[in-house]
Amino acid sequence: MQSKIAGLAFLLLATTSMPSVAAPTADDAAKIQAGLDAYFGKELNLVKIEPDGEIYKATLDFSKLIGTAKDSGLELSIPALEFSLAPEGEGKWRLKHDGDFEISGKMADKFSFKQTMTELSVDAEYDEELGTFTSSTGSVKTIDLKEEITDAQSGPASVDAHVEDLSAETTVTANEAGGMDAKITEEVGAMVVKESAKIAGSEPIAAQMTAEKGTTEYNLTGVKFKEFMALADFLGKHPNKEAMLKDQAIYKVLLQAMLPGFLNMAGNGTLNKIQVVTPVGNVEMDKINFGLDMNGGVKDGKMKESVGIEGLKIPAGLVPPYAASMVPKNFNMDFTVSGFDPATALTSLIAAMDMSKDPAIPKEVEGQVLMQLLPTGKVDITLGKSVISNDLYTVTADSTMSAGPAAMPSGKAHINIKGVDEIMKAVQAAPPEANLQQGSALIIVAKGLAKAESDGSLSWDVESTADGKVLVNGTDVNKLK
């Protein structure tokens, strides 16, 4: 919700040129008001600007917007939001908001929700020349969300969430190559999320998740803020299909100008002391780590995701006693997909788009776009050094692979396991009814193909070739009998 409020505040400042340090006057307020009305549409009466001593007061009134939503069966309750706008000179403005905030809504026989925030605070500096906020801080003391699903088809369900001490800080600077660079950091305190659901013909299911503290940090480069605002301004002035068709050529130019959207977005986060209460017992984790590294709509497409868990504990009895020693306590993995070209594909989609036709993108263009997206007919998939471990064993692996509609899958992997003998003992200790005899045989074969390392671990270099061969430490496993 903080991001939604910040977005509305951004539009307040970015959609009009405002007077500078001179004392606020009714005429200046009217000029700002006219610019905002041109963007949002005067009939919505969404924003009101008025002098307030040495500053301006901006009020967001959602009442007419709520009335529009009610026509579709959605009843909303959103209070007016007040911001202070203070000129600081040299084209810079200070925006502030403090107070509690509550929003609720419902749709008959479908759902209802209520979200409450206490001690919401926003403090940001806007730079007219850059067309964006160059710095901002925000905080919320508590957030409470209650949601009820009453849809007869999907069955009843509910969500009850409580979050404490959420804070965020953002800084934005100009990128010499174009666009803006942004750094975003967030912290969150204790949280509790309760969920329940009832599926027809089954017993109700309930779960609860708690965590003590979480942090995230993300960096974005080359973000097209100004181009995004130009597109947003266009959409605000073209509220229906007829208006869009009239200026479709302009719309396509604006879409093209927005590319690549951003150059790169990379970041990571952690969540600590997680406990999930389920009908079969508690699942606990000391920490969850996650990360993201992706390029925007550039020719060098890339998507990397990582996840890790430390100190995993599962409910007693969830697995048989003989398998308890095999459950991992820690693991981390990261996957990267690269070798695709979203820039060329997106440019072709925009060029081919014709909203006067159905579909707007011709079917014959879809195949061409796929070829442009995958210029070599494949993508590269990389597994970074990943680890799964507990007190009994440690498994590490990394791999590279190519796959796609125009190429047979091929790649290489390196696998190392410390504790193979201990794994074998655990498998052999399983009772006959566990049917793990085949697992013992596979371990024996794997040991026969392995390379012994100096630390007592075993390793395997695996290669899959485009002609269908699978080599393990140089041995063609297709020839094994």
DOGUBA-736573 format. One record per residue (C-alpha): residue number from 1; residue in three letters; y, z, x. Coordinates in Angstrom, 2 decimals. Example, Ala and Ser with C-alpha at 12.3 -4.5 7.8 and 13.67 -1.06 7.14 Angstrom:
{pt 1,ALA,{-4.50,7.80,12.30}};
{pt 2,SER,{-1.06,7.14,13.67}};
***
This chain:
{pt 1,MET,{0.00,0.00,0.00}};
{pt 2,GLN,{2.35,0.63,2.94}};
{pt 3,SER,{1.98,-3.04,3.89}};
{pt 4,LYS,{2.80,-4.13,0.34}};
{pt 5,ILE,{6.00,-2.07,0.29}};
{pt 6,ALA,{6.94,-3.35,3.76}};
{pt 7,GLY,{6.36,-6.92,2.56}};
{pt 8,LEU,{8.71,-6.46,-0.38}};
{pt 9,ALA,{11.29,-4.95,1.93}};
{pt 10,PHE,{10.88,-7.90,4.29}};
{pt 11,LEU,{11.69,-10.31,1.46}};
{pt 12,LEU,{14.74,-8.26,0.54}};
{pt 13,LEU,{16.22,-8.94,3.94}};
{pt 14,ALA,{14.79,-12.31,4.88}};
{pt 15,THR,{15.66,-14.38,1.83}};
{pt 16,THR,{19.41,-14.19,2.16}};
{pt 17,SER,{22.19,-14.09,4.74}};
{pt 18,MET,{23.99,-10.77,4.45}};
{pt 19,PRO,{27.46,-9.58,5.39}};
{pt 20,SER,{27.68,-7.53,8.59}};
{pt 21,VAL,{29.34,-4.27,9.59}};
{pt 22,ALA,{32.23,-4.32,7.12}};
{pt 23,ALA,{32.13,-1.62,4.42}};
{pt 24,PRO,{29.93,-2.66,1.48}};
{pt 25,THR,{31.74,-4.16,-1.48}};
{pt 26,ALA,{30.68,-5.24,-4.96}};
{pt 27,ASP,{31.36,-8.87,-4.00}};
{pt 28,ASP,{29.06,-8.63,-0.95}};
{pt 29,ALA,{26.40,-6.97,-3.09}};
{pt 30,ALA,{26.71,-9.81,-5.60}};
{pt 31,LYS,{26.20,-12.39,-2.82}};
{pt 32,ILE,{23.04,-10.62,-1.68}};
{pt 33,GLN,{21.92,-10.35,-5.30}};
{pt 34,ALA,{22.43,-14.09,-5.86}};
{pt 35,GLY,{20.33,-14.96,-2.82}};
{pt 36,LEU,{17.49,-12.73,-3.98}};
{pt 37,ASP,{17.67,-14.03,-7.55}};
{pt 38,ALA,{17.34,-17.57,-6.21}};
{pt 39,TYR,{14.15,-16.54,-4.45}};
{pt 40,PHE,{12.47,-14.27,-6.99}};
{pt 41,GLY,{13.81,-16.03,-10.07}};
{pt 42,LYS,{16.66,-14.50,-12.02}};
{pt 43,GLU,{14.54,-14.14,-15.16}};
{pt 44,LEU,{12.34,-11.51,-13.51}};
{pt 45,ASN,{15.36,-9.31,-12.68}};
{pt 46,LEU,{13.21,-7.81,-9.92}};
{pt 47,VAL,{15.89,-6.75,-7.43}};
{pt 48,LYS,{19.23,-5.04,-7.93}};
{pt 49,ILE,{21.73,-4.66,-5.05}};
{pt 50,GLU,{24.77,-2.38,-5.25}};
{pt 51,PRO,{27.15,-0.62,-2.84}};
{pt 52,ASP,{26.29,3.02,-2.20}};
{pt 53,GLY,{29.00,4.60,-0.08}};
{pt 54,GLU,{28.79,3.16,3.43}};
{pt 55,ILE,{25.49,1.39,2.76}};
{pt 56,TYR,{23.77,-0.73,0.12}};
{pt 57,LYS,{21.13,0.45,-2.32}};
{pt 58,ALA,{18.32,-1.97,-3.20}};
{pt 59,THR,{16.21,-1.23,-6.26}};
{pt 60,LEU,{12.95,-3.00,-7.00}};
{pt 61,ASP,{12.35,-2.91,-10.75}};
{pt 62,PHE,{8.91,-4.17,-11.78}};
{pt 63,SER,{9.34,-3.83,-15.55}};
{pt 64,LYS,{9.56,-7.56,-16.34}};
{pt 65,LEU,{6.75,-8.35,-13.94}};
{pt 66,ILE,{4.66,-5.71,-15.71}};
{pt 67,GLY,{5.42,-7.39,-19.02}};
{pt 68,THR,{4.14,-10.70,-17.65}};
{pt 69,ALA,{0.90,-9.05,-16.51}};
{pt 70,LYS,{0.45,-7.45,-19.93}};
{pt 71,ASP,{0.29,-10.90,-21.50}};
{pt 72,SER,{-3.00,-11.42,-19.63}};
{pt 73,GLY,{-4.42,-8.08,-20.75}};
{pt 74,LEU,{-3.49,-6.06,-17.64}};
{pt 75,GLU,{-1.42,-2.95,-18.30}};
{pt 76,LEU,{0.47,-1.72,-15.24}};
{pt 77,SER,{2.69,1.25,-14.55}};
{pt 78,ILE,{4.86,0.88,-11.43}};
{pt 79,PRO,{8.02,2.93,-10.94}};
{pt 80,ALA,{11.19,1.42,-9.53}};
{pt 81,LEU,{11.48,1.66,-5.73}};
{pt 82,GLU,{14.79,2.39,-4.02}};
{pt 83,PHE,{15.62,1.38,-0.43}};
{pt 84,SER,{18.76,2.00,1.58}};
{pt 85,LEU,{20.16,-0.94,3.56}};
{pt 86,ALA,{22.62,0.02,6.30}};
{pt 87,PRO,{24.38,-2.57,8.51}};
{pt 88,GLU,{24.15,-1.69,12.22}};
{pt 89,GLY,{26.13,-4.59,13.65}};
{pt 90,GLU,{25.11,-7.69,15.61}};
{pt 91,GLY,{23.01,-8.90,12.72}};
{pt 92,LYS,{20.81,-5.83,12.57}};
{pt 93,TRP,{20.02,-3.74,9.50}};
{pt 94,ARG,{18.37,-0.36,8.98}};
{pt 95,LEU,{16.05,-0.05,5.99}};
{pt 96,LYS,{14.76,3.32,4.75}};
{pt 97,HIS,{12.72,4.71,1.89}};
{pt 98,ASP,{11.49,8.25,1.27}};
{pt 99,GLY,{9.67,9.70,-1.71}};
{pt 100,ASP,{6.43,9.87,-3.63}};
{pt 101,PHE,{4.92,6.79,-5.24}};
{pt 102,GLU,{2.35,6.23,-7.96}};
{pt 103,ILE,{0.91,3.08,-9.48}};
{pt 104,SER,{-1.68,2.80,-12.23}};
{pt 105,GLY,{-3.20,0.13,-14.40}};
{pt 106,LYS,{-6.02,-0.77,-16.75}};
{pt 107,MET,{-7.66,-3.68,-18.48}};
{pt 108,ALA,{-9.48,-2.88,-21.70}};
{pt 109,ASP,{-13.29,-2.71,-21.35}};
{pt 110,LYS,{-12.99,-3.75,-17.67}};
{pt 111,PHE,{-11.42,-1.21,-15.33}};
{pt 112,SER,{-8.69,1.35,-14.75}};
{pt 113,PHE,{-7.10,2.71,-11.58}};
{pt 114,LYS,{-4.50,5.14,-10.33}};
{pt 115,GLN,{-3.11,5.44,-6.80}};
{pt 116,THR,{-0.77,8.24,-5.74}};
{pt 117,MET,{1.06,8.63,-2.43}};
{pt 118,THR,{2.99,11.73,-1.42}};
{pt 119,GLU,{5.83,11.89,1.10}};
{pt 120,LEU,{5.92,8.14,1.66}};
{pt 121,SER,{8.42,7.32,4.39}};
{pt 122,VAL,{9.54,3.93,5.77}};
{pt 123,ASP,{12.13,3.41,8.54}};
{pt 124,ALA,{12.61,-0.10,9.91}};
{pt 125,GLU,{15.14,-2.24,11.77}};
{pt 126,TYR,{15.63,-5.86,10.69}};
{pt 127,ASP,{17.05,-8.56,13.00}};
{pt 128,GLU,{18.71,-11.47,11.18}};
{pt 129,GLU,{18.47,-13.79,14.20}};
{pt 130,LEU,{14.72,-13.29,14.59}};
{pt 131,GLY,{14.23,-13.16,10.83}};
{pt 132,THR,{11.90,-10.16,10.92}};
{pt 133,PHE,{11.62,-6.41,11.47}};
{pt 134,THR,{11.70,-5.69,15.21}};
{pt 135,SER,{10.53,-2.12,14.79}};
{pt 136,SER,{9.22,0.01,11.96}};
{pt 137,THR,{7.52,3.33,11.36}};
{pt 138,GLY,{5.84,4.54,8.22}};
{pt 139,SER,{3.89,7.56,7.10}};
{pt 140,VAL,{2.17,8.98,4.04}};
{pt 141,LYS,{1.12,12.59,3.67}};
{pt 142,THR,{-1.71,11.93,1.20}};
{pt 143,ILE,{-3.16,8.97,-0.67}};
{pt 144,ASP,{-5.39,9.47,-3.70}};
{pt 145,LEU,{-7.15,6.60,-5.44}};
{pt 146,LYS,{-9.22,6.84,-8.60}};
{pt 147,GLU,{-10.89,3.74,-10.03}};
{pt 148,GLU,{-13.22,3.42,-13.00}};
{pt 149,ILE,{-15.23,0.27,-13.73}};
{pt 150,THR,{-16.14,0.03,-17.40}};
{pt 151,ASP,{-17.40,-3.56,-17.52}};
{pt 152,ALA,{-20.51,-3.54,-19.73}};
{pt 153,GLN,{-22.03,-6.50,-17.86}};
{pt 154,SER,{-21.89,-4.99,-14.36}};
{pt 155,GLY,{-22.40,-1.42,-15.49}};
{pt 156,PRO,{-20.16,1.64,-15.05}};
{pt 157,ALA,{-18.96,2.60,-11.58}};
{pt 158,SER,{-16.28,4.81,-10.06}};
{pt 159,VAL,{-14.41,5.35,-6.79}};
{pt 160,ASP,{-12.55,8.55,-5.88}};
{pt 161,ALA,{-10.82,8.45,-2.49}};
{pt 162,HIS,{-8.56,10.90,-0.66}};
{pt 163,VAL,{-6.81,10.15,2.65}};
{pt 164,GLU,{-4.50,12.42,4.64}};
{pt 165,ASP,{-1.80,11.89,7.26}};
{pt 166,LEU,{-1.62,8.10,7.48}};
{pt 167,SER,{0.97,6.75,9.91}};
{pt 168,ALA,{1.81,3.33,11.33}};
{pt 169,GLU,{4.17,1.89,13.93}};
{pt 170,THR,{5.04,-1.76,14.53}};
{pt 171,THR,{7.12,-3.54,17.17}};
{pt 172,VAL,{7.97,-7.25,17.14}};
{pt 173,THR,{9.43,-9.42,19.90}};
{pt 174,ALA,{10.12,-13.14,20.28}};
{pt 175,ASN,{7.43,-15.22,21.98}};
{pt 176,GLU,{8.87,-17.67,24.55}};
{pt 177,ALA,{6.43,-20.36,23.36}};
{pt 178,GLY,{7.50,-19.90,19.73}};
{pt 179,GLY,{6.87,-17.44,16.94}};
{pt 180,MET,{6.73,-13.68,17.30}};
{pt 181,ASP,{4.49,-11.16,19.02}};
{pt 182,ALA,{3.63,-7.95,17.19}};
{pt 183,LYS,{1.94,-4.69,18.12}};
{pt 184,ILE,{0.61,-2.50,15.31}};
{pt 185,THR,{-0.83,0.99,15.72}};
{pt 186,GLU,{-2.18,3.19,12.94}};
{pt 187,GLU,{-3.61,6.68,12.67}};
{pt 188,VAL,{-5.33,8.34,9.75}};
{pt 189,GLY,{-6.43,11.94,9.31}};
{pt 190,ALA,{-9.25,13.31,7.20}};
{pt 191,MET,{-10.68,11.13,4.44}};
{pt 192,VAL,{-13.17,11.49,1.63}};
{pt 193,VAL,{-14.55,8.59,-0.43}};
{pt 194,LYS,{-16.89,9.20,-3.37}};
{pt 195,GLU,{-18.63,6.34,-5.17}};
{pt 196,SER,{-21.04,6.19,-8.08}};
{pt 197,ALA,{-22.67,3.37,-10.03}};
{pt 198,LYS,{-25.10,2.92,-12.89}};
{pt 199,ILE,{-27.12,-0.28,-13.02}};
{pt 200,ALA,{-28.86,-1.06,-16.28}};
{pt 201,GLY,{-32.43,0.21,-16.30}};
{pt 202,SER,{-32.00,2.51,-13.29}};
{pt 203,GLU,{-30.85,6.01,-12.49}};
{pt 204,PRO,{-27.20,6.56,-11.46}};
{pt 205,ILE,{-26.48,6.17,-7.74}};
{pt 206,ALA,{-23.91,8.34,-5.97}};
{pt 207,ALA,{-22.67,8.47,-2.37}};
{pt 208,GLN,{-19.92,10.21,-0.44}};
{pt 209,MET,{-18.35,9.36,2.91}};
{pt 210,THR,{-16.17,11.70,4.95}};
{pt 211,ALA,{-14.44,11.21,8.32}};
{pt 212,GLU,{-12.12,13.36,10.41}};
{pt 213,LYS,{-9.77,10.94,12.16}};
{pt 214,GLY,{-9.32,7.25,12.81}};
{pt 215,THR,{-7.09,5.04,14.96}};
{pt 216,THR,{-6.48,1.30,15.20}};
{pt 217,GLU,{-4.36,-0.86,17.48}};
{pt 218,TYR,{-3.80,-4.61,17.06}};
{pt 219,ASN,{-1.74,-7.17,18.94}};
{pt 220,LEU,{-0.72,-10.53,17.46}};
{pt 221,THR,{0.87,-13.36,19.42}};
{pt 222,GLY,{2.81,-16.42,18.26}};
{pt 223,VAL,{3.03,-15.36,14.60}};
{pt 224,LYS,{5.02,-17.90,12.53}};
{pt 225,PHE,{7.15,-15.35,10.64}};
{pt 226,LYS,{10.08,-17.66,9.91}};
{pt 227,GLU,{7.83,-20.51,8.80}};
{pt 228,PHE,{5.94,-18.13,6.53}};
{pt 229,MET,{9.21,-17.01,4.93}};
{pt 230,ALA,{10.27,-20.64,4.41}};
{pt 231,LEU,{6.99,-21.27,2.62}};
{pt 232,ALA,{7.36,-18.07,0.58}};
{pt 233,ASP,{10.88,-19.14,-0.42}};
{pt 234,PHE,{9.56,-22.54,-1.52}};
{pt 235,LEU,{6.77,-21.00,-3.60}};
{pt 236,GLY,{9.23,-18.63,-5.24}};
{pt 237,LYS,{11.38,-21.57,-6.32}};
{pt 238,HIS,{8.37,-23.61,-7.53}};
{pt 239,PRO,{6.57,-21.28,-9.95}};
{pt 240,ASN,{4.37,-23.87,-11.69}};
{pt 241,LYS,{2.30,-26.97,-11.00}};
{pt 242,GLU,{4.90,-29.39,-12.33}};
{pt 243,ALA,{7.54,-28.08,-9.93}};
{pt 244,MET,{5.05,-28.15,-7.04}};
{pt 245,LEU,{4.09,-31.76,-7.75}};
{pt 246,LYS,{7.71,-32.83,-7.75}};
{pt 247,ASP,{8.22,-31.50,-4.21}};
{pt 248,GLN,{4.66,-31.82,-2.91}};
{pt 249,ALA,{5.83,-33.68,0.20}};
{pt 250,ILE,{8.10,-30.77,1.15}};
{pt 251,TYR,{5.26,-28.33,0.49}};
{pt 252,LYS,{2.97,-30.19,2.88}};
{pt 253,VAL,{5.67,-30.24,5.58}};
{pt 254,LEU,{6.08,-26.47,5.22}};
{pt 255,LEU,{2.32,-25.92,5.41}};
{pt 256,GLN,{2.10,-28.02,8.55}};
{pt 257,ALA,{5.03,-26.13,10.10}};
{pt 258,MET,{3.18,-22.84,9.58}};
{pt 259,LEU,{0.28,-23.94,11.77}};
{pt 260,PRO,{-1.33,-22.37,13.69}};
{pt 261,GLY,{-0.20,-19.29,11.74}};
{pt 262,PHE,{-0.66,-17.23,14.89}};
{pt 263,LEU,{-2.05,-17.84,18.38}};
{pt 264,ASN,{-4.27,-14.79,18.75}};
{pt 265,MET,{-5.03,-11.47,17.08}};
{pt 266,ALA,{-6.91,-8.83,19.04}};
{pt 267,GLY,{-7.48,-5.14,18.52}};
{pt 268,ASN,{-9.83,-2.25,18.18}};
{pt 269,GLY,{-10.29,1.00,16.34}};
{pt 270,THR,{-12.34,4.15,16.05}};
{pt 271,LEU,{-13.43,6.47,13.26}};
{pt 272,ASN,{-14.70,9.95,14.16}};
{pt 273,LYS,{-17.19,12.46,12.72}};
{pt 274,ILE,{-18.49,10.32,9.88}};
{pt 275,GLN,{-20.89,11.72,7.33}};
{pt 276,VAL,{-22.42,9.73,4.49}};
{pt 277,VAL,{-24.08,11.79,1.76}};
{pt 278,THR,{-26.76,9.80,-0.07}};
{pt 279,PRO,{-29.53,10.67,-2.56}};
{pt 280,VAL,{-32.05,10.71,0.33}};
{pt 281,GLY,{-29.98,12.92,2.63}};
{pt 282,ASN,{-27.08,12.82,5.05}};
{pt 283,VAL,{-26.37,10.09,7.61}};
{pt 284,GLU,{-24.09,11.30,10.42}};
{pt 285,MET,{-22.29,9.54,13.26}};
{pt 286,ASP,{-20.12,11.03,15.98}};
{pt 287,LYS,{-18.04,7.86,16.24}};
{pt 288,ILE,{-17.78,4.27,15.02}};
{pt 289,ASN,{-16.00,1.74,17.24}};
{pt 290,PHE,{-14.95,-1.72,16.04}};
{pt 291,GLY,{-13.03,-4.62,17.48}};
{pt 292,LEU,{-11.72,-8.07,16.67}};
{pt 293,ASP,{-10.45,-10.93,18.87}};
{pt 294,MET,{-9.71,-14.21,17.11}};
{pt 295,ASN,{-7.51,-17.24,17.61}};
{pt 296,GLY,{-5.38,-18.75,14.88}};
{pt 297,GLY,{-5.44,-22.38,13.77}};
{pt 298,VAL,{-5.41,-23.73,17.33}};
{pt 299,LYS,{-7.67,-26.35,18.91}};
{pt 300,ASP,{-9.54,-23.68,20.87}};
{pt 301,GLY,{-11.12,-21.82,17.95}};
{pt 302,LYS,{-12.59,-18.40,18.62}};
{pt 303,MET,{-13.88,-15.45,16.58}};
{pt 304,LYS,{-15.19,-12.30,18.29}};
{pt 305,GLU,{-16.28,-9.13,16.51}};
{pt 306,SER,{-17.72,-5.95,17.96}};
{pt 307,VAL,{-19.16,-2.77,16.50}};
{pt 308,GLY,{-20.61,0.36,18.03}};
{pt 309,ILE,{-22.05,3.65,16.82}};
{pt 310,GLU,{-22.42,6.86,18.82}};
{pt 311,GLY,{-24.55,9.86,17.87}};
{pt 312,LEU,{-26.38,8.43,14.86}};
{pt 313,LYS,{-28.48,10.94,12.89}};
{pt 314,ILE,{-30.51,9.99,9.83}};
{pt 315,PRO,{-32.02,12.27,7.17}};
{pt 316,ALA,{-35.26,14.02,8.04}};
{pt 317,GLY,{-38.16,12.31,6.32}};
{pt 318,LEU,{-36.39,8.97,5.92}};
{pt 319,VAL,{-38.83,7.50,8.46}};
{pt 320,PRO,{-42.41,8.69,9.12}};
{pt 321,PRO,{-42.82,11.40,11.81}};
{pt 322,TYR,{-44.47,8.97,14.24}};
{pt 323,ALA,{-41.42,6.66,14.04}};
{pt 324,ALA,{-38.72,9.32,14.36}};
{pt 325,SER,{-38.55,8.95,18.15}};
{pt 326,MET,{-37.88,5.20,17.77}};
{pt 327,VAL,{-34.69,5.53,15.70}};
{pt 328,PRO,{-31.66,4.55,17.85}};
{pt 329,LYS,{-28.91,7.10,18.43}};
{pt 330,ASN,{-26.35,4.75,19.98}};
{pt 331,PHE,{-25.72,1.04,19.87}};
{pt 332,ASN,{-22.95,-1.44,20.50}};
{pt 333,MET,{-22.90,-5.20,19.97}};
{pt 334,ASP,{-20.35,-7.97,20.13}};
{pt 335,PHE,{-20.65,-11.57,18.98}};
{pt 336,THR,{-18.35,-14.47,19.80}};
{pt 337,VAL,{-18.30,-17.86,18.08}};
{pt 338,SER,{-16.29,-20.57,19.86}};
{pt 339,GLY,{-16.20,-24.30,20.49}};
{pt 340,PHE,{-14.63,-25.34,17.17}};
{pt 341,ASP,{-11.26,-26.96,16.41}};
{pt 342,PRO,{-9.45,-25.56,13.35}};
{pt 343,ALA,{-6.11,-27.16,14.32}};
{pt 344,THR,{-7.25,-30.76,13.80}};
{pt 345,ALA,{-9.25,-29.88,10.68}};
{pt 346,LEU,{-6.35,-28.03,9.02}};
{pt 347,THR,{-3.91,-30.83,9.83}};
{pt 348,SER,{-6.23,-33.36,8.19}};
{pt 349,LEU,{-6.70,-31.18,5.10}};
{pt 350,ILE,{-2.95,-30.86,4.61}};
{pt 351,ALA,{-2.40,-34.60,5.14}};
{pt 352,ALA,{-5.16,-35.50,2.64}};
{pt 353,MET,{-4.09,-33.01,-0.04}};
{pt 354,ASP,{-2.80,-34.52,-3.29}};
{pt 355,MET,{-2.30,-31.94,-6.04}};
{pt 356,SER,{-1.88,-34.66,-8.66}};
{pt 357,LYS,{-5.60,-35.39,-8.34}};
{pt 358,ASP,{-8.75,-33.41,-9.09}};
{pt 359,PRO,{-10.01,-32.39,-6.62}};
{pt 360,ALA,{-6.88,-32.15,-4.52}};
{pt 361,ILE,{-8.95,-32.82,-1.39}};
{pt 362,PRO,{-11.06,-36.02,-1.76}};
{pt 363,LYS,{-14.80,-35.53,-1.32}};
{pt 364,GLU,{-15.00,-38.16,1.41}};
{pt 365,VAL,{-12.47,-36.21,3.47}};
{pt 366,GLU,{-14.67,-33.10,3.57}};
{pt 367,GLY,{-17.23,-34.74,5.86}};
{pt 368,GLN,{-14.49,-36.02,8.16}};
{pt 369,VAL,{-12.95,-32.54,8.35}};
{pt 370,LEU,{-16.33,-31.00,9.25}};
{pt 371,MET,{-16.65,-33.47,12.13}};
{pt 372,GLN,{-13.15,-32.56,13.30}};
{pt 373,LEU,{-13.90,-28.85,13.01}};
{pt 374,LEU,{-17.03,-29.30,15.14}};
{pt 375,PRO,{-16.04,-32.08,17.58}};
{pt 376,THR,{-19.29,-31.69,19.56}};
{pt 377,GLY,{-21.41,-31.13,16.44}};
{pt 378,LYS,{-22.10,-27.52,17.40}};
{pt 379,VAL,{-20.59,-24.13,18.12}};
{pt 380,ASP,{-21.20,-21.75,21.00}};
{pt 381,ILE,{-22.51,-18.30,20.07}};
{pt 382,THR,{-22.31,-15.54,22.66}};
{pt 383,LEU,{-23.81,-12.07,22.51}};
{pt 384,GLY,{-21.89,-9.90,24.95}};
{pt 385,LYS,{-23.67,-7.12,26.83}};
{pt 386,SER,{-25.10,-5.05,24.00}};
{pt 387,VAL,{-27.00,-1.77,24.15}};
{pt 388,ILE,{-29.39,0.07,21.81}};
{pt 389,SER,{-30.60,3.46,23.04}};
{pt 390,ASN,{-31.89,6.94,22.32}};
{pt 391,ASP,{-33.61,9.67,24.37}};
{pt 392,LEU,{-36.75,7.52,24.65}};
{pt 393,TYR,{-35.50,4.06,25.63}};
{pt 394,THR,{-32.52,1.87,26.48}};
{pt 395,VAL,{-32.40,-1.81,25.52}};
{pt 396,THR,{-29.66,-4.06,26.88}};
{pt 397,ALA,{-29.21,-7.75,26.08}};
{pt 398,ASP,{-26.76,-10.61,26.41}};
{pt 399,SER,{-27.13,-14.26,25.47}};
{pt 400,THR,{-25.46,-17.63,25.03}};
{pt 401,MET,{-26.52,-20.18,22.43}};
{pt 402,SER,{-25.36,-23.50,20.99}};
{pt 403,ALA,{-26.18,-24.54,17.43}};
{pt 404,GLY,{-24.85,-26.86,14.76}};
{pt 405,PRO,{-25.64,-29.68,12.35}};
{pt 406,ALA,{-25.70,-32.30,15.13}};
{pt 407,ALA,{-27.64,-30.41,17.79}};
{pt 408,MET,{-30.92,-28.56,18.20}};
{pt 409,PRO,{-30.39,-24.84,18.93}};
{pt 410,SER,{-30.57,-24.02,22.63}};
{pt 411,GLY,{-29.55,-21.12,24.79}};
{pt 412,LYS,{-30.33,-18.37,27.26}};
{pt 413,ALA,{-30.77,-14.62,26.95}};
{pt 414,HIS,{-31.31,-11.72,29.34}};
{pt 415,ILE,{-33.11,-8.63,28.01}};
{pt 416,ASN,{-33.75,-5.37,29.84}};
{pt 417,ILE,{-35.74,-2.41,28.52}};
{pt 418,LYS,{-36.10,0.98,30.14}};
{pt 419,GLY,{-38.84,3.07,28.54}};
{pt 420,VAL,{-41.39,0.40,27.62}};
{pt 421,ASP,{-44.31,2.75,28.35}};
{pt 422,GLU,{-42.79,5.45,26.15}};
{pt 423,ILE,{-42.37,2.91,23.34}};
{pt 424,MET,{-46.02,1.93,23.76}};
{pt 425,LYS,{-47.12,5.57,23.49}};
{pt 426,ALA,{-45.10,6.03,20.30}};
{pt 427,VAL,{-46.62,2.87,18.77}};
{pt 428,GLN,{-50.16,3.90,19.77}};
{pt 429,ALA,{-49.64,7.36,18.24}};
{pt 430,ALA,{-49.03,5.82,14.82}};
{pt 431,PRO,{-51.88,6.28,12.30}};
{pt 432,PRO,{-54.06,3.24,11.44}};
{pt 433,GLU,{-52.44,2.87,8.01}};
{pt 434,ALA,{-49.11,2.08,9.75}};
{pt 435,ASN,{-50.62,-1.28,10.81}};
{pt 436,LEU,{-48.88,-1.27,14.20}};
{pt 437,GLN,{-51.87,-2.56,16.15}};
{pt 438,GLN,{-50.23,-5.98,16.41}};
{pt 439,GLY,{-47.13,-4.31,17.82}};
{pt 440,SER,{-49.19,-2.83,20.65}};
{pt 441,ALA,{-50.59,-6.27,21.43}};
{pt 442,LEU,{-47.10,-7.79,21.55}};
{pt 443,ILE,{-45.90,-5.11,23.93}};
{pt 444,ILE,{-48.82,-5.83,26.24}};
{pt 445,VAL,{-48.01,-9.55,26.25}};
{pt 446,ALA,{-44.31,-8.83,26.84}};
{pt 447,LYS,{-45.15,-6.56,29.80}};
{pt 448,GLY,{-47.27,-9.33,31.26}};
{pt 449,LEU,{-44.29,-11.72,31.19}};
{pt 450,ALA,{-41.74,-9.16,32.41}};
{pt 451,LYS,{-40.05,-8.78,35.77}};
{pt 452,ALA,{-40.16,-5.24,37.16}};
{pt 453,GLU,{-36.76,-3.93,38.25}};
{pt 454,SER,{-36.06,-1.32,40.96}};
{pt 455,ASP,{-35.03,1.33,38.41}};
{pt 456,GLY,{-38.39,1.11,36.64}};
{pt 457,SER,{-37.11,-1.03,33.76}};
{pt 458,LEU,{-38.51,-4.41,32.75}};
{pt 459,SER,{-36.46,-7.57,32.22}};
{pt 460,TRP,{-36.92,-10.97,30.67}};
{pt 461,ASP,{-34.86,-14.14,31.09}};
{pt 462,VAL,{-35.44,-16.23,27.99}};
{pt 463,GLU,{-34.43,-19.88,27.65}};
{pt 464,SER,{-34.69,-22.05,24.55}};
{pt 465,THR,{-34.28,-25.76,25.30}};
{pt 466,ALA,{-33.10,-28.60,23.08}};
{pt 467,ASP,{-36.59,-30.17,23.18}};
{pt 468,GLY,{-38.15,-27.06,21.59}};
{pt 469,LYS,{-39.47,-25.25,24.67}};
{pt 470,VAL,{-39.19,-21.46,25.01}};
{pt 471,LEU,{-39.37,-20.18,28.58}};
{pt 472,VAL,{-39.73,-16.48,29.44}};
{pt 473,ASN,{-39.13,-15.77,33.12}};
{pt 474,GLY,{-40.07,-19.41,33.72}};
{pt 475,THR,{-43.28,-19.35,31.65}};
{pt 476,ASP,{-43.58,-21.76,28.71}};
{pt 477,VAL,{-44.75,-19.43,25.94}};
{pt 478,ASN,{-45.85,-22.41,23.81}};
{pt 479,LYS,{-48.71,-22.87,26.28}};
{pt 480,LEU,{-49.94,-19.28,25.99}};
{pt 481,LYS,{-53.16,-18.80,24.05}};
***
